[in-house]
Amino acid sequence: MDLRAIGMGLAFALMWSSAFTSARIIVADAPPLGSLALRFLLSGLVGVFIARLIGQSWRLTRLQWRATFIFGLCQNALYLGLNFVAMQTIEASLASIIASTMPLMVAFAGWVVFRERLRPVAYLGLLAGTIGVSIIMGARLEAGVDAYGMALCIVGALALTVATLSVRGALSGGNLLMIVGLQMLVGSAILTVASLLLETHEVNWSWQLLAAFAYTTLVPGLLATLVWFSLVNHIGATKAATFHFLNPFFGAAIAAVLLGESIGPLDLAGVAIIMAGILAVQLSKRPAT
């Protein structure tokens, strides 16, 4: 893994993890689904516009169109939509920790659904991840966390797992930025319908809301997605996914610093165990040398 890949991986982990803190600020003053629909509309239009400027085409392959729709539905509409709704009642740190278990869910799905063989260290990683999540959820439930909001985050993480599995082999053929932009427009369309049906559209305007919205639109919304796909193309999905082990720590740390969320000893222990589990699972996928 070269320095470029390490830099991209660290940048992605920071941007991905920071999205929960900015989202928490947004949903405190604006409808979550409507805000997210507007974010994806703007990010998607910018992405498609830049893609056309640099000569990319929206004439995608059939596999690319399929992955674009599934990714737009599962990641943008379901995963992020459910997390935005959940963060009206739960803290950003908890949402980020649950979402960061996605690599463990992908490994488990590969084992159960696709009958992929796992190395012993991967089984230990899955066990560690389960223990870490159980510690954090148990502590939060005892502290009176909203169980419904936590359940939405879990369902969202499952949807993200489906989205991740759906892009296998879909990135070949070019038009990377175009795919990123189009899958955001798919998510925007779905979320717009959901918002019109389910939400009242009242907004408490403030500079914090505008700053958080601009940040989440351009950085986690567009730049992080592009960096992630570029990283996957550069070093492959297995090596790229290794950087996910940083997300539980970054997500909790950023929420603690910017939002003042408290992180207890059991949270820290759970985060450390989850990080170890994710790292074990990802390292187990590397070919033996």
Contacts in CASP RR format, 6 or more apart in sequence:
PFRMAT RR
TARGET T0000
AUTHOR 0000-0000-0000
METHOD contacts of the structure
MODEL  1
MDLRAIGMGLAFALMWSSAFTSARIIVADAPPLGSLALRFLLSGLVGVFI
ARLIGQSWRLTRLQWRATFIFGLCQNALYLGLNFVAMQTIEASLASIIAS
TMPLMVAFAGWVVFRERLRPVAYLGLLAGTIGVSIIMGARLEAGVDAYGM
ALCIVGALALTVATLSVRGALSGGNLLMIVGLQMLVGSAILTVASLLLET
HEVNWSWQLLAAFAYTTLVPGLLATLVWFSLVNHIGATKAATFHFLNPFF
GAAIAAVLLGESIGPLDLAGVAIIMAGILAVQLSKRPAT
1 235 0 8 1.000
1 239 0 8 1.000
4 234 0 8 1.000
5 231 0 8 1.000
5 234 0 8 1.000
5 235 0 8 1.000
5 239 0 8 1.000
5 240 0 8 1.000
8 227 0 8 1.000
8 230 0 8 1.000
8 231 0 8 1.000
8 234 0 8 1.000
9 227 0 8 1.000
9 231 0 8 1.000
9 240 0 8 1.000
9 243 0 8 1.000
10 243 0 8 1.000
10 246 0 8 1.000
11 227 0 8 1.000
12 224 0 8 1.000
12 227 0 8 1.000
12 228 0 8 1.000
12 231 0 8 1.000
12 243 0 8 1.000
13 243 0 8 1.000
13 244 0 8 1.000
13 246 0 8 1.000
13 247 0 8 1.000
13 250 0 8 1.000
14 250 0 8 1.000
15 219 0 8 1.000
15 220 0 8 1.000
15 223 0 8 1.000
15 224 0 8 1.000
15 227 0 8 1.000
16 220 0 8 1.000
16 224 0 8 1.000
16 228 0 8 1.000
16 247 0 8 1.000
16 250 0 8 1.000
17 96 0 8 1.000
17 100 0 8 1.000
17 246 0 8 1.000
17 247 0 8 1.000
17 250 0 8 1.000
17 251 0 8 1.000
17 254 0 8 1.000
18 215 0 8 1.000
18 219 0 8 1.000
18 220 0 8 1.000
18 250 0 8 1.000
18 251 0 8 1.000
18 254 0 8 1.000
19 216 0 8 1.000
19 219 0 8 1.000
19 220 0 8 1.000
19 221 0 8 1.000
19 224 0 8 1.000
20 83 0 8 1.000
20 87 0 8 1.000
20 92 0 8 1.000
20 93 0 8 1.000
20 95 0 8 1.000
20 96 0 8 1.000
20 99 0 8 1.000
20 251 0 8 1.000
20 254 0 8 1.000
20 255 0 8 1.000
21 92 0 8 1.000
21 251 0 8 1.000
21 254 0 8 1.000
21 255 0 8 1.000
21 258 0 8 1.000
21 259 0 8 1.000
22 212 0 8 1.000
22 213 0 8 1.000
22 215 0 8 1.000
22 216 0 8 1.000
22 220 0 8 1.000
23 32 0 8 1.000
23 83 0 8 1.000
23 84 0 8 1.000
23 87 0 8 1.000
23 92 0 8 1.000
23 95 0 8 1.000
23 212 0 8 1.000
23 216 0 8 1.000
24 87 0 8 1.000
24 91 0 8 1.000
24 92 0 8 1.000
24 95 0 8 1.000
24 255 0 8 1.000
24 259 0 8 1.000
25 208 0 8 1.000
25 209 0 8 1.000
25 212 0 8 1.000
25 259 0 8 1.000
26 32 0 8 1.000
26 35 0 8 1.000
26 84 0 8 1.000
26 209 0 8 1.000
26 212 0 8 1.000
26 213 0 8 1.000
26 216 0 8 1.000
27 35 0 8 1.000
27 84 0 8 1.000
27 85 0 8 1.000
27 87 0 8 1.000
27 88 0 8 1.000
28 88 0 8 1.000
29 203 0 8 1.000
29 204 0 8 1.000
29 205 0 8 1.000
29 206 0 8 1.000
29 208 0 8 1.000
29 209 0 8 1.000
30 203 0 8 1.000
30 204 0 8 1.000
30 209 0 8 1.000
30 213 0 8 1.000
31 195 0 8 1.000
31 199 0 8 1.000
31 200 0 8 1.000
31 201 0 8 1.000
31 202 0 8 1.000
31 203 0 8 1.000
32 81 0 8 1.000
32 84 0 8 1.000
32 85 0 8 1.000
32 87 0 8 1.000
32 88 0 8 1.000
32 199 0 8 1.000
33 81 0 8 1.000
33 84 0 8 1.000
33 85 0 8 1.000
33 191 0 8 1.000
33 194 0 8 1.000
33 195 0 8 1.000
33 198 0 8 1.000
33 199 0 8 1.000
34 191 0 8 1.000
34 192 0 8 1.000
34 195 0 8 1.000
34 199 0 8 1.000
34 201 0 8 1.000
35 84 0 8 1.000
35 213 0 8 1.000
36 76 0 8 1.000
36 80 0 8 1.000
36 81 0 8 1.000
36 84 0 8 1.000
36 191 0 8 1.000
37 187 0 8 1.000
37 188 0 8 1.000
37 191 0 8 1.000
37 192 0 8 1.000
37 194 0 8 1.000
37 195 0 8 1.000
38 188 0 8 1.000
38 213 0 8 1.000
39 188 0 8 1.000
39 213 0 8 1.000
39 216 0 8 1.000
39 217 0 8 1.000
39 221 0 8 1.000
40 76 0 8 1.000
40 184 0 8 1.000
40 185 0 8 1.000
40 187 0 8 1.000
40 188 0 8 1.000
40 191 0 8 1.000
40 221 0 8 1.000
41 184 0 8 1.000
41 185 0 8 1.000
41 188 0 8 1.000
41 192 0 8 1.000
42 217 0 8 1.000
43 181 0 8 1.000
43 184 0 8 1.000
43 217 0 8 1.000
43 218 0 8 1.000
43 221 0 8 1.000
43 222 0 8 1.000
44 180 0 8 1.000
44 181 0 8 1.000
44 182 0 8 1.000
44 184 0 8 1.000
44 185 0 8 1.000
44 188 0 8 1.000
44 222 0 8 1.000
45 185 0 8 1.000
46 181 0 8 1.000
46 218 0 8 1.000
46 222 0 8 1.000
47 177 0 8 1.000
47 178 0 8 1.000
47 180 0 8 1.000
47 181 0 8 1.000
47 184 0 8 1.000
47 222 0 8 1.000
48 58 0 8 1.000
48 178 0 8 1.000
48 181 0 8 1.000
48 182 0 8 1.000
48 185 0 8 1.000
50 177 0 8 1.000
51 58 0 8 1.000
51 175 0 8 1.000
51 177 0 8 1.000
51 178 0 8 1.000
51 180 0 8 1.000
51 181 0 8 1.000
52 178 0 8 1.000
54 177 0 8 1.000
56 174 0 8 1.000
56 175 0 8 1.000
56 176 0 8 1.000
56 177 0 8 1.000
56 178 0 8 1.000
57 175 0 8 1.000
57 178 0 8 1.000
58 175 0 8 1.000
58 178 0 8 1.000
58 182 0 8 1.000
60 68 0 8 1.000
60 175 0 8 1.000
60 178 0 8 1.000
60 179 0 8 1.000
60 182 0 8 1.000
61 173 0 8 1.000
63 169 0 8 1.000
63 170 0 8 1.000
64 170 0 8 1.000
64 173 0 8 1.000
64 175 0 8 1.000
64 179 0 8 1.000
66 166 0 8 1.000
66 170 0 8 1.000
67 166 0 8 1.000
67 167 0 8 1.000
67 169 0 8 1.000
67 170 0 8 1.000
67 179 0 8 1.000
67 183 0 8 1.000
68 170 0 8 1.000
68 179 0 8 1.000
68 182 0 8 1.000
68 183 0 8 1.000
68 186 0 8 1.000
69 183 0 8 1.000
69 186 0 8 1.000
70 162 0 8 1.000
70 163 0 8 1.000
70 166 0 8 1.000
70 167 0 8 1.000
71 163 0 8 1.000
71 166 0 8 1.000
71 167 0 8 1.000
71 183 0 8 1.000
71 186 0 8 1.000
72 163 0 8 1.000
72 183 0 8 1.000
72 184 0 8 1.000
72 186 0 8 1.000
72 187 0 8 1.000
72 190 0 8 1.000
73 163 0 8 1.000
73 186 0 8 1.000
73 187 0 8 1.000
73 190 0 8 1.000
74 159 0 8 1.000
74 160 0 8 1.000
74 162 0 8 1.000
74 163 0 8 1.000
74 166 0 8 1.000
75 159 0 8 1.000
75 160 0 8 1.000
75 163 0 8 1.000
75 183 0 8 1.000
76 183 0 8 1.000
76 184 0 8 1.000
76 186 0 8 1.000
76 187 0 8 1.000
76 188 0 8 1.000
76 190 0 8 1.000
76 191 0 8 1.000
77 186 0 8 1.000
77 187 0 8 1.000
77 190 0 8 1.000
77 191 0 8 1.000
77 194 0 8 1.000
78 155 0 8 1.000
78 156 0 8 1.000
78 159 0 8 1.000
79 99 0 8 1.000
79 156 0 8 1.000
79 157 0 8 1.000
79 159 0 8 1.000
79 160 0 8 1.000
79 163 0 8 1.000
81 156 0 8 1.000
81 191 0 8 1.000
82 152 0 8 1.000
82 153 0 8 1.000
82 155 0 8 1.000
82 156 0 8 1.000
82 159 0 8 1.000
83 95 0 8 1.000
83 99 0 8 1.000
83 152 0 8 1.000
83 153 0 8 1.000
83 156 0 8 1.000
85 149 0 8 1.000
85 152 0 8 1.000
86 95 0 8 1.000
86 149 0 8 1.000
86 150 0 8 1.000
86 152 0 8 1.000
86 153 0 8 1.000
87 95 0 8 1.000
89 146 0 8 1.000
89 148 0 8 1.000
89 149 0 8 1.000
90 145 0 8 1.000
90 146 0 8 1.000
90 149 0 8 1.000
90 150 0 8 1.000
90 153 0 8 1.000
91 145 0 8 1.000
91 255 0 8 1.000
91 259 0 8 1.000
91 261 0 8 1.000
92 251 0 8 1.000
92 254 0 8 1.000
92 255 0 8 1.000
92 259 0 8 1.000
92 261 0 8 1.000
93 251 0 8 1.000
93 252 0 8 1.000
93 255 0 8 1.000
93 256 0 8 1.000
93 261 0 8 1.000
93 263 0 8 1.000
93 267 0 8 1.000
94 136 0 8 1.000
94 140 0 8 1.000
94 145 0 8 1.000
94 150 0 8 1.000
94 153 0 8 1.000
95 153 0 8 1.000
96 247 0 8 1.000
96 248 0 8 1.000
96 250 0 8 1.000
96 251 0 8 1.000
96 252 0 8 1.000
96 255 0 8 1.000
97 133 0 8 1.000
97 136 0 8 1.000
97 248 0 8 1.000
97 251 0 8 1.000
97 252 0 8 1.000
97 267 0 8 1.000
97 271 0 8 1.000
97 274 0 8 1.000
98 133 0 8 1.000
98 150 0 8 1.000
98 153 0 8 1.000
98 154 0 8 1.000
98 157 0 8 1.000
99 153 0 8 1.000
99 156 0 8 1.000
99 157 0 8 1.000
99 160 0 8 1.000
99 247 0 8 1.000
100 244 0 8 1.000
100 247 0 8 1.000
100 248 0 8 1.000
100 251 0 8 1.000
100 274 0 8 1.000
100 278 0 8 1.000
101 129 0 8 1.000
101 133 0 8 1.000
101 157 0 8 1.000
101 274 0 8 1.000
101 278 0 8 1.000
102 157 0 8 1.000
102 160 0 8 1.000
102 161 0 8 1.000
102 164 0 8 1.000
102 244 0 8 1.000
103 241 0 8 1.000
103 244 0 8 1.000
103 245 0 8 1.000
103 278 0 8 1.000
103 281 0 8 1.000
103 282 0 8 1.000
104 125 0 8 1.000
104 126 0 8 1.000
104 129 0 8 1.000
104 130 0 8 1.000
104 274 0 8 1.000
104 277 0 8 1.000
104 278 0 8 1.000
104 281 0 8 1.000
105 157 0 8 1.000
105 158 0 8 1.000
105 160 0 8 1.000
105 161 0 8 1.000
106 161 0 8 1.000
106 164 0 8 1.000
106 165 0 8 1.000
106 241 0 8 1.000
107 118 0 8 1.000
107 122 0 8 1.000
107 126 0 8 1.000
107 281 0 8 1.000
107 285 0 8 1.000
108 126 0 8 1.000
109 161 0 8 1.000
109 165 0 8 1.000
110 116 0 8 1.000
110 165 0 8 1.000
111 117 0 8 1.000
111 118 0 8 1.000
118 126 0 8 1.000
118 284 0 8 1.000
119 284 0 8 1.000
121 280 0 8 1.000
121 283 0 8 1.000
121 284 0 8 1.000
122 280 0 8 1.000
122 281 0 8 1.000
122 284 0 8 1.000
122 285 0 8 1.000
124 277 0 8 1.000
124 280 0 8 1.000
125 276 0 8 1.000
125 277 0 8 1.000
125 278 0 8 1.000
125 280 0 8 1.000
125 281 0 8 1.000
125 284 0 8 1.000
126 277 0 8 1.000
126 281 0 8 1.000
128 273 0 8 1.000
128 274 0 8 1.000
128 276 0 8 1.000
128 277 0 8 1.000
128 280 0 8 1.000
129 273 0 8 1.000
129 274 0 8 1.000
129 276 0 8 1.000
129 277 0 8 1.000
129 278 0 8 1.000
131 270 0 8 1.000
131 273 0 8 1.000
132 269 0 8 1.000
132 270 0 8 1.000
132 271 0 8 1.000
132 273 0 8 1.000
132 274 0 8 1.000
133 270 0 8 1.000
133 274 0 8 1.000
135 266 0 8 1.000
135 269 0 8 1.000
135 270 0 8 1.000
135 273 0 8 1.000
136 266 0 8 1.000
136 267 0 8 1.000
136 270 0 8 1.000
136 271 0 8 1.000
136 274 0 8 1.000
137 150 0 8 1.000
138 266 0 8 1.000
139 264 0 8 1.000
139 266 0 8 1.000
139 267 0 8 1.000
140 150 0 8 1.000
141 147 0 8 1.000
141 150 0 8 1.000
168 237 0 8 1.000
170 179 0 8 1.000
171 179 0 8 1.000
171 229 0 8 1.000
171 232 0 8 1.000
171 233 0 8 1.000
176 226 0 8 1.000
176 229 0 8 1.000
176 230 0 8 1.000
176 233 0 8 1.000
177 226 0 8 1.000
179 229 0 8 1.000
180 222 0 8 1.000
180 225 0 8 1.000
180 226 0 8 1.000
180 229 0 8 1.000
181 222 0 8 1.000
184 221 0 8 1.000
184 222 0 8 1.000
184 225 0 8 1.000
195 201 0 8 1.000
203 209 0 8 1.000
228 240 0 8 1.000
231 240 0 8 1.000
231 243 0 8 1.000
232 240 0 8 1.000
234 240 0 8 1.000
238 282 0 8 1.000
238 285 0 8 1.000
238 286 0 8 1.000
239 286 0 8 1.000
241 282 0 8 1.000
241 285 0 8 1.000
242 279 0 8 1.000
242 282 0 8 1.000
242 283 0 8 1.000
244 278 0 8 1.000
244 282 0 8 1.000
245 275 0 8 1.000
245 276 0 8 1.000
245 277 0 8 1.000
245 278 0 8 1.000
245 279 0 8 1.000
245 282 0 8 1.000
246 275 0 8 1.000
248 271 0 8 1.000
248 274 0 8 1.000
248 275 0 8 1.000
248 278 0 8 1.000
249 271 0 8 1.000
249 275 0 8 1.000
252 261 0 8 1.000
252 263 0 8 1.000
252 267 0 8 1.000
252 271 0 8 1.000
255 261 0 8 1.000
256 262 0 8 1.000
256 263 0 8 1.000
END
